[in-house]
Amino acid sequence: MREDTINKLKKVIVTKRFVNCYSGGFSRENRQGLEQFLLKLKETYKNIIYVDIDIRGFGRCENEEQEANVLLDSINRELNGKDLNDPPAQAISIANVLHKWSNSLDNQVLLVFHCLNNRDSENEKNILRSIRKTLRNREKISRYLGVLIISNFKVTRWELFPESNLDDRHVAFFEFESVDVG
């Protein structure tokens, strides 16, 4: 995995804050490549709060409140034992968690949503809809919050009807060229 490519991605995240990093190599079949990429990314972001969110954990969610609880659990696991601002105790949706928590932040945070692989999955679409809803009101989001969405295709390929897809109005796109293992 090339160091300069990771550094380019980091620059995009710093300037744009809301980024979709995509590569065909981030498929379920190349789990080792994705894990290697996530480890390298976490190593690169050792000086900020890095929250790893595997979207497969949302698979059993039947409503937005359950999704919010899964997100809160992921955030709390990362913050456990650290003297940092806690996310809200409860929320009604992913967008609600992100808005509430964002307003209390006084440290840089990068939320990394990964394992988006199935454009037909309603769970994945619901997560992306929640992120889109959050980013649509970006002026209400703290400058301390960054969101990285890692997928095997550009998130514009997930049809998020009845409203617009996640596109360049919401996120910057970064095509990751290589997830070679080794």
SELONU-444500 format. One line per 8 residues: their letters; for each residue x, y, z of N, C-alpha, C, O. Coordinates in nm, 3 decimals. Layout:
# SELONU-444500
A = X:Y:Z:X:Y:Z:X:Y:Z:X:Y:Z  ...
//
This chain:
# SELONU-444500
MREDTINK = 0.086:-0.117:0.000:0.000:0.000:0.000:0.090:0.123:0.000:0.179:0.136:0.084  0.066:0.210:-0.093:0.155:0.325:-0.111:0.125:0.435:-0.010:0.011:0.476:0.008  0.231:0.481:0.056:0.222:0.586:0.158:0.171:0.717:0.098:0.093:0.788:0.161  0.215:0.750:-0.025:0.174:0.877:-0.086:0.025:0.879:-0.116:-0.038:0.986:-0.111  -0.034:0.764:-0.146:-0.178:0.758:-0.171:-0.255:0.783:-0.042:-0.356:0.854:-0.043  -0.209:0.725:0.068:-0.273:0.749:0.198:-0.262:0.897:0.234:-0.357:0.956:0.285  -0.146:0.956:0.208:-0.127:1.099:0.237:-0.218:1.187:0.153:-0.269:1.289:0.201  -0.239:1.150:0.027:-0.333:1.224:-0.059:-0.475:1.216:-0.003:-0.547:1.315:0.001
LKKVIVTK = -0.514:1.096:0.038:-0.646:1.078:0.098:-0.659:1.164:0.224:-0.761:1.229:0.245  -0.556:1.165:0.305:-0.558:1.244:0.429:-0.577:1.392:0.398:-0.652:1.461:0.468  -0.511:1.442:0.294:-0.526:1.583:0.255:-0.669:1.613:0.211:-0.724:1.719:0.242  -0.729:1.519:0.138:-0.868:1.538:0.094:-0.960:1.543:0.216:-1.051:1.626:0.223  -0.938:1.454:0.312:-1.020:1.452:0.433:-1.005:1.581:0.511:-1.104:1.635:0.561  -0.882:1.632:0.522:-0.859:1.757:0.596:-0.931:1.874:0.530:-0.992:1.955:0.599  -0.925:1.882:0.399:-0.985:1.997:0.330:-1.135:1.983:0.308:-1.208:2.082:0.315  -1.183:1.863:0.283:-1.325:1.844:0.251:-1.408:1.793:0.368:-1.528:1.819:0.374
RFVNCYSG = -1.346:1.721:0.463:-1.407:1.665:0.584:-1.505:1.550:0.562:-1.515:1.462:0.647  -1.577:1.547:0.451:-1.675:1.443:0.423:-1.637:1.378:0.290:-1.652:1.439:0.184  -1.587:1.254:0.298:-1.524:1.192:0.182:-1.574:1.050:0.163:-1.598:0.977:0.260  -1.590:1.011:0.037:-1.615:0.872:0.001:-1.489:0.820:-0.066:-1.455:0.863:-0.176  -1.420:0.727:0.000:-1.304:0.661:-0.056:-1.353:0.527:-0.110:-1.408:0.445:-0.036  -1.335:0.506:-0.238:-1.388:0.384:-0.299:-1.282:0.314:-0.382:-1.191:0.376:-0.437  -1.297:0.184:-0.390:-1.208:0.101:-0.469:-1.273:-0.035:-0.489:-1.336:-0.088:-0.397  -1.259:-0.091:-0.607:-1.307:-0.226:-0.631:-1.238:-0.326:-0.541:-1.290:-0.436:-0.518
GFSRENRQ = -1.121:-0.291:-0.489:-1.047:-0.378:-0.399:-1.105:-0.384:-0.258:-1.061:-0.465:-0.177  -1.204:-0.299:-0.229:-1.268:-0.301:-0.097:-1.388:-0.396:-0.096:-1.486:-0.371:-0.025  -1.381:-0.500:-0.171:-1.491:-0.596:-0.180:-1.485:-0.695:-0.065:-1.384:-0.705:0.006  -1.593:-0.768:-0.047:-1.597:-0.871:0.057:-1.493:-0.980:0.031:-1.442:-1.041:0.125  -1.462:-1.004:-0.095:-1.366:-1.108:-0.130:-1.224:-1.068:-0.091:-1.138:-1.155:-0.074  -1.197:-0.939:-0.076:-1.064:-0.891:-0.042:-1.065:-0.831:0.099:-1.018:-0.719:0.120  -1.116:-0.906:0.191:-1.127:-0.857:0.331:-0.990:-0.822:0.387:-0.978:-0.725:0.462  -0.888:-0.898:0.352:-0.754:-0.872:0.403:-0.702:-0.737:0.353:-0.638:-0.664:0.429
GLEQFLLK = -0.728:-0.704:0.229:-0.687:-0.574:0.174:-0.756:-0.459:0.245:-0.692:-0.357:0.274  -0.885:-0.474:0.273:-0.959:-0.370:0.345:-0.905:-0.356:0.487:-0.885:-0.244:0.535  -0.880:-0.467:0.555:-0.826:-0.462:0.691:-0.690:-0.393:0.694:-0.663:-0.313:0.784  -0.606:-0.423:0.597:-0.475:-0.360:0.589:-0.491:-0.210:0.568:-0.420:-0.130:0.631  -0.581:-0.171:0.480:-0.607:-0.029:0.455:-0.656:0.040:0.583:-0.608:0.149:0.615  -0.749:-0.022:0.655:-0.802:0.038:0.778:-0.694:0.052:0.885:-0.689:0.153:0.955  -0.607:-0.048:0.897:-0.496:-0.039:0.993:-0.402:0.076:0.958:-0.361:0.151:1.046  -0.369:0.089:0.831:-0.281:0.198:0.786:-0.347:0.333:0.811:-0.280:0.428:0.852
LKETYKNI = -0.475:0.342:0.786:-0.549:0.466:0.807:-0.552:0.502:0.955:-0.529:0.618:0.991  -0.579:0.404:1.039:-0.583:0.430:1.184:-0.446:0.474:1.235:-0.436:0.562:1.320  -0.343:0.412:1.182:-0.206:0.450:1.218:-0.177:0.594:1.177:-0.112:0.669:1.251  -0.225:0.633:1.062:-0.206:0.769:1.011:-0.280:0.871:1.098:-0.234:0.984:1.113  -0.393:0.831:1.154:-0.476:0.921:1.235:-0.460:0.895:1.384:-0.558:0.903:1.459  -0.340:0.864:1.428:-0.320:0.832:1.569:-0.334:0.953:1.661:-0.350:0.936:1.782  -0.329:1.074:1.608:-0.337:1.194:1.691:-0.477:1.251:1.703:-0.497:1.355:1.767  -0.574:1.186:1.644:-0.713:1.230:1.658:-0.799:1.110:1.699:-0.752:0.997:1.703
IYVDIDIR = -0.923:1.138:1.729:-1.016:1.032:1.764:-1.062:0.966:1.633:-1.124:1.031:1.548  -1.033:0.840:1.619:-1.066:0.762:1.500:-1.169:0.658:1.543:-1.141:0.574:1.628  -1.289:0.665:1.485:-1.395:0.572:1.522:-1.426:0.483:1.403:-1.474:0.530:1.300  -1.398:0.356:1.418:-1.419:0.254:1.316:-1.563:0.203:1.326:-1.603:0.152:1.430  -1.640:0.217:1.217:-1.780:0.175:1.218:-1.803:0.076:1.104:-1.815:0.114:0.988  -1.809:-0.050:1.140:-1.835:-0.157:1.043:-1.986:-0.161:1.022:-2.061:-0.196:1.114  -2.031:-0.127:0.904:-2.176:-0.116:0.881:-2.247:-0.250:0.888:-2.370:-0.254:0.892  -2.172:-0.359:0.889:-2.238:-0.489:0.903:-2.306:-0.500:1.039:-2.397:-0.581:1.056
GFGRCENE = -2.263:-0.419:1.136:-2.326:-0.417:1.267:-2.468:-0.363:1.265:-2.542:-0.380:1.362  -2.506:-0.298:1.157:-2.641:-0.242:1.144:-2.737:-0.341:1.079:-2.855:-0.310:1.061  -2.687:-0.458:1.043:-2.764:-0.556:0.966:-2.896:-0.598:1.026:-2.989:-0.630:0.952  -2.908:-0.599:1.156:-3.032:-0.643:1.221:-3.123:-0.528:1.260:-3.229:-0.550:1.318  -3.083:-0.407:1.229:-3.163:-0.290:1.268:-3.292:-0.285:1.187:-3.292:-0.304:1.065  -3.400:-0.259:1.256:-3.531:-0.252:1.191:-3.584:-0.110:1.183:-3.683:-0.084:1.114  -3.518:-0.015:1.254:-3.564:0.124:1.249:-3.447:0.218:1.278:-3.338:0.174:1.313  -3.473:0.347:1.264:-3.367:0.447:1.282:-3.314:0.452:1.425:-3.195:0.479:1.445
EQEANVLL = -3.399:0.428:1.522:-3.354:0.433:1.661:-3.255:0.320:1.691:-3.157:0.341:1.762  -3.280:0.203:1.636:-3.185:0.092:1.653:-3.052:0.125:1.585:-2.946:0.094:1.638  -3.058:0.187:1.467:-2.936:0.228:1.398:-2.858:0.328:1.483:-2.735:0.320:1.494  -2.930:0.422:1.544:-2.865:0.521:1.631:-2.795:0.452:1.747:-2.684:0.491:1.784  -2.858:0.351:1.805:-2.797:0.279:1.917:-2.672:0.203:1.876:-2.575:0.198:1.952  -2.672:0.144:1.757:-2.553:0.075:1.707:-2.439:0.175:1.689:-2.325:0.147:1.726  -2.469:0.291:1.632:-2.367:0.394:1.614:-2.314:0.441:1.749:-2.193:0.455:1.767  -2.403:0.465:1.844:-2.361:0.508:1.977:-2.271:0.403:2.043:-2.173:0.438:2.108
DSINRELN = -2.304:0.276:2.028:-2.221:0.169:2.083:-2.081:0.170:2.021:-1.981:0.154:2.092  -2.074:0.190:1.890:-1.943:0.195:1.822:-1.861:0.313:1.873:-1.741:0.298:1.899  -1.923:0.427:1.887:-1.852:0.546:1.936:-1.807:0.525:2.081:-1.693:0.555:2.115  -1.897:0.474:2.164:-1.863:0.454:2.305:-1.750:0.354:2.323:-1.667:0.372:2.413  -1.744:0.250:2.239:-1.634:0.153:2.246:-1.500:0.223:2.222:-1.402:0.196:2.291  -1.497:0.313:2.125:-1.373:0.384:2.094:-1.335:0.483:2.203:-1.217:0.502:2.232  -1.433:0.546:2.262:-1.407:0.649:2.362:-1.386:0.593:2.502:-1.344:0.665:2.592  -1.414:0.466:2.520:-1.405:0.403:2.652:-1.267:0.429:2.715:-1.164:0.396:2.657
GKDLNDPP = -1.268:0.488:2.834:-1.146:0.513:2.907:-1.071:0.638:2.867:-0.968:0.671:2.927  -1.121:0.710:2.768:-1.057:0.834:2.726:-1.136:0.951:2.783:-1.258:0.944:2.797  -1.067:1.055:2.816:-1.130:1.173:2.874:-1.178:1.264:2.760:-1.119:1.369:2.733  -1.285:1.223:2.695:-1.337:1.296:2.579:-1.487:1.316:2.594:-1.552:1.252:2.676  -1.539:1.407:2.513:-1.682:1.434:2.517:-1.760:1.312:2.471:-1.738:1.260:2.362  -1.849:1.268:2.556:-1.931:1.151:2.524:-2.037:1.188:2.421:-2.083:1.302:2.415  -2.074:1.090:2.340:-2.187:1.114:2.249:-2.315:1.124:2.331:-2.314:1.093:2.450  -2.423:1.166:2.270:-2.548:1.175:2.346:-2.588:1.040:2.403:-2.555:0.935:2.347
AQAISIAN = -2.658:1.043:2.514:-2.701:0.918:2.579:-2.803:0.844:2.494:-2.807:0.721:2.491  -2.885:0.920:2.425:-2.983:0.858:2.336:-3.010:0.949:2.219:-2.990:1.071:2.226  -3.055:0.889:2.111:-3.084:0.963:1.989:-3.187:0.886:1.909:-3.208:0.767:1.932  -3.250:0.955:1.815:-3.357:0.892:1.737:-3.310:0.842:1.601:-3.382:0.767:1.534  -3.189:0.883:1.559:-3.139:0.841:1.428:-2.988:0.864:1.422:-2.931:0.930:1.509  -2.926:0.811:1.319:-2.782:0.835:1.297:-2.758:0.984:1.280:-2.666:1.039:1.339  -2.841:1.050:1.200:-2.825:1.194:1.179:-2.836:1.270:1.310:-2.762:1.365:1.333  -2.927:1.229:1.396:-2.945:1.292:1.526:-2.820:1.274:1.613:-2.778:1.368:1.680
VLHKWSNS = -2.762:1.154:1.613:-2.638:1.129:1.688:-2.528:1.222:1.639:-2.461:1.288:1.718  -2.511:1.228:1.508:-2.402:1.307:1.451:-2.419:1.456:1.480:-2.322:1.523:1.514  -2.541:1.507:1.469:-2.565:1.648:1.500:-2.540:1.679:1.647:-2.469:1.774:1.680  -2.598:1.599:1.733:-2.583:1.624:1.877:-2.438:1.613:1.922:-2.386:1.701:1.991  -2.372:1.505:1.882:-2.234:1.483:1.926:-2.141:1.588:1.867:-2.052:1.638:1.935  -2.161:1.620:1.740:-2.079:1.719:1.673:-2.076:1.852:1.749:-1.972:1.916:1.759  -2.190:1.891:1.802:-2.198:2.020:1.872:-2.126:2.021:2.006:-2.102:2.127:2.062  -2.090:1.904:2.057:-2.019:1.898:2.186:-1.869:1.872:2.170:-1.796:1.870:2.269
LDNQVLLV = -1.823:1.852:2.048:-1.683:1.814:2.026:-1.588:1.932:2.046:-1.616:2.045:2.008  -1.475:1.901:2.108:-1.365:1.998:2.113:-1.233:1.931:2.075:-1.125:1.984:2.103  -1.244:1.814:2.012:-1.131:1.740:1.957:-1.168:1.692:1.817:-1.285:1.670:1.787  -1.066:1.676:1.731:-1.090:1.623:1.597:-1.136:1.478:1.604:-1.081:1.398:1.680  -1.237:1.446:1.526:-1.293:1.311:1.519:-1.308:1.272:1.372:-1.353:1.352:1.290  -1.272:1.150:1.341:-1.297:1.094:1.208:-1.379:0.968:1.226:-1.332:0.870:1.284  -1.501:0.970:1.176:-1.587:0.851:1.175:-1.565:0.780:1.042:-1.581:0.840:0.936  -1.530:0.652:1.049:-1.500:0.575:0.928:-1.605:0.466:0.913:-1.599:0.363:0.981
FHCLNNRD = -1.699:0.489:0.823:-1.803:0.390:0.791:-1.747:0.302:0.680:-1.714:0.352:0.572  -1.735:0.171:0.705:-1.678:0.084:0.603:-1.760:-0.043:0.583:-1.851:-0.073:0.661  -1.725:-0.116:0.479:-1.790:-0.240:0.437:-1.919:-0.215:0.360:-2.009:-0.299:0.362  -1.928:-0.102:0.292:-2.041:-0.080:0.202:-2.009:-0.151:0.071:-1.919:-0.110:-0.002  -2.083:-0.258:0.044:-2.055:-0.342:-0.073:-2.177:-0.378:-0.155:-2.163:-0.423:-0.269  -2.297:-0.361:-0.100:-2.415:-0.412:-0.167:-2.512:-0.298:-0.199:-2.583:-0.250:-0.110  -2.515:-0.257:-0.324:-2.600:-0.144:-0.366:-2.749:-0.174:-0.353:-2.831:-0.082:-0.359  -2.786:-0.301:-0.336:-2.927:-0.337:-0.323:-2.971:-0.352:-0.178:-3.089:-0.373:-0.152
SENEKNIL = -2.879:-0.340:-0.085:-2.910:-0.358:0.056:-2.984:-0.235:0.112:-2.932:-0.123:0.108  -3.104:-0.258:0.163:-3.180:-0.148:0.223:-3.111:-0.095:0.349:-3.118:0.025:0.377  -3.045:-0.183:0.424:-2.971:-0.136:0.542:-2.860:-0.039:0.503:-2.843:0.066:0.565  -2.785:-0.074:0.400:-2.678:0.015:0.354:-2.736:0.145:0.302:-2.682:0.253:0.328  -2.845:0.136:0.228:-2.910:0.257:0.176:-2.958:0.346:0.291:-2.946:0.468:0.284  -3.013:0.285:0.395:-3.061:0.363:0.509:-2.947:0.436:0.579:-2.963:0.551:0.621  -2.832:0.371:0.592:-2.716:0.436:0.654:-2.673:0.554:0.568:-2.647:0.663:0.619  -2.665:0.533:0.438:-2.625:0.642:0.348:-2.729:0.755:0.348:-2.692:0.872:0.338
RSIRKTLR = -2.856:0.721:0.358:-2.960:0.826:0.367:-2.940:0.910:0.493:-2.954:1.033:0.489  -2.907:0.844:0.604:-2.884:0.916:0.729:-2.762:1.006:0.719:-2.763:1.120:0.767  -2.657:0.956:0.656:-2.537:1.039:0.638:-2.569:1.156:0.547:-2.528:1.269:0.575  -2.642:1.131:0.440:-2.681:1.239:0.349:-2.762:1.345:0.422:-2.740:1.465:0.403  -2.855:1.301:0.506:-2.936:1.395:0.584:-2.849:1.481:0.674:-2.873:1.601:0.688  -2.749:1.420:0.735:-2.657:1.493:0.820:-2.578:1.596:0.740:-2.567:1.712:0.779  -2.524:1.553:0.628:-2.436:1.639:0.549:-2.511:1.748:0.474:-2.452:1.848:0.434  -2.638:1.729:0.455:-2.719:1.831:0.390:-2.723:1.958:0.476:-2.736:2.069:0.424
NREKISRY = -2.712:1.940:0.606:-2.712:2.053:0.700:-2.572:2.074:0.757:-2.556:2.091:0.878  -2.472:2.074:0.671:-2.333:2.078:0.716:-2.297:2.203:0.794:-2.202:2.200:0.872  -2.371:2.311:0.776:-2.342:2.432:0.854:-2.372:2.412:1.002:-2.325:2.489:1.086  -2.450:2.311:1.035:-2.483:2.280:1.174:-2.388:2.176:1.235:-2.404:2.137:1.350  -2.290:2.131:1.155:-2.196:2.029:1.201:-2.065:2.095:1.239:-2.011:2.178:1.166  -2.015:2.057:1.354:-1.888:2.111:1.403:-1.775:2.085:1.305:-1.772:1.983:1.237  -1.683:2.178:1.299:-1.565:2.162:1.213:-1.473:2.051:1.263:-1.380:2.011:1.193  -1.499:2.000:1.384:-1.418:1.893:1.440:-1.456:1.756:1.387:-1.381:1.660:1.404
LGVLIISN = -1.572:1.744:1.324:-1.620:1.614:1.279:-1.589:1.591:1.132:-1.620:1.675:1.046  -1.527:1.477:1.103:-1.504:1.434:0.966:-1.569:1.298:0.948:-1.577:1.219:1.042  -1.617:1.270:0.826:-1.681:1.142:0.796:-1.614:1.084:0.671:-1.606:1.150:0.567  -1.568:0.961:0.684:-1.510:0.888:0.571:-1.596:0.766:0.546:-1.619:0.684:0.635  -1.645:0.753:0.423:-1.726:0.639:0.383:-1.640:0.555:0.289:-1.597:0.602:0.184  -1.616:0.430:0.327:-1.533:0.341:0.247:-1.624:0.238:0.180:-1.698:0.166:0.246  -1.616:0.234:0.047:-1.705:0.146:-0.028:-1.631:0.087:-0.148:-1.522:0.132:-0.185  -1.692:-0.014:-0.208:-1.631:-0.074:-0.326:-1.669:-0.001:-0.455:-1.607:-0.024:-0.559
FKVTRWEL = -1.769:0.086:-0.451:-1.809:0.172:-0.563:-1.833:0.312:-0.508:-1.847:0.330:-0.387  -1.837:0.411:-0.596:-1.877:0.545:-0.554:-2.016:0.536:-0.491:-2.101:0.462:-0.540  -2.039:0.609:-0.383:-2.169:0.601:-0.317:-2.282:0.655:-0.403:-2.399:0.633:-0.371  -2.251:0.723:-0.511:-2.357:0.769:-0.602:-2.429:0.652:-0.667:-2.539:0.668:-0.719  -2.369:0.534:-0.664:-2.431:0.416:-0.726:-2.541:0.354:-0.640:-2.618:0.271:-0.690  -2.550:0.391:-0.513:-2.659:0.345:-0.427:-2.777:0.438:-0.454:-2.768:0.558:-0.427  -2.885:0.384:-0.507:-3.003:0.464:-0.539:-3.080:0.494:-0.411:-3.143:0.404:-0.355  -3.077:0.618:-0.366:-3.133:0.656:-0.236:-3.267:0.727:-0.249:-3.292:0.826:-0.180
FPESNLDD = -3.351:0.678:-0.337:-3.483:0.737:-0.356:-3.559:0.740:-0.226:-3.533:0.653:-0.143  -3.648:0.831:-0.200:-3.708:0.923:-0.295:-3.629:1.053:-0.312:-3.665:1.134:-0.397  -3.524:1.074:-0.235:-3.446:1.197:-0.249:-3.319:1.168:-0.328:-3.301:1.058:-0.380  -3.233:1.267:-0.336:-3.113:1.254:-0.418:-3.013:1.155:-0.358:-3.016:1.125:-0.238  -2.927:1.107:-0.444:-2.818:1.020:-0.400:-2.713:1.104:-0.327:-2.715:1.227:-0.334  -2.624:1.037:-0.259:-2.507:1.106:-0.202:-2.417:1.139:-0.320:-2.365:1.049:-0.386  -2.398:1.265:-0.347:-2.316:1.304:-0.461:-2.218:1.413:-0.419:-2.196:1.434:-0.300  -2.159:1.482:-0.517:-2.055:1.579:-0.484:-2.106:1.702:-0.411:-2.026:1.785:-0.369
RHVAFFEF = -2.236:1.715:-0.395:-2.289:1.821:-0.308:-2.270:1.784:-0.162:-2.269:1.871:-0.075  -2.255:1.656:-0.135:-2.247:1.606:0.002:-2.106:1.562:0.040:-2.059:1.593:0.149  -2.039:1.488:-0.048:-1.908:1.432:-0.018:-1.811:1.456:-0.133:-1.850:1.475:-0.248  -1.683:1.455:-0.097:-1.577:1.454:-0.199:-1.548:1.308:-0.230:-1.564:1.221:-0.144  -1.505:1.281:-0.352:-1.477:1.143:-0.392:-1.327:1.123:-0.408:-1.256:1.208:-0.461  -1.281:1.007:-0.360:-1.140:0.972:-0.371:-1.133:0.827:-0.413:-1.172:0.737:-0.339  -1.082:0.804:-0.535:-1.066:0.667:-0.581:-0.933:0.613:-0.532:-0.828:0.665:-0.569  -0.939:0.511:-0.450:-0.819:0.449:-0.397:-0.773:0.346:-0.498:-0.845:0.250:-0.526
ESVDVG = -0.655:0.364:-0.551:-0.610:0.284:-0.663:-0.564:0.144:-0.630:-0.572:0.054:-0.713  -0.515:0.125:-0.508:-0.457:-0.007:-0.479:-0.481:-0.047:-0.335:-0.458:0.031:-0.243  -0.528:-0.167:-0.317:-0.539:-0.225:-0.183:-0.463:-0.357:-0.181:-0.505:-0.455:-0.119  -0.350:-0.357:-0.252:-0.267:-0.478:-0.258:-0.221:-0.518:-0.120:-0.182:-0.435:-0.038  -0.226:-0.646:-0.095:-0.179:-0.701:0.032:-0.033:-0.740:0.013:0.003:-0.806:-0.084  0.049:-0.697:0.108:0.189:-0.735:0.099:0.283:-0.621:0.108:0.404:-0.640:0.102
//
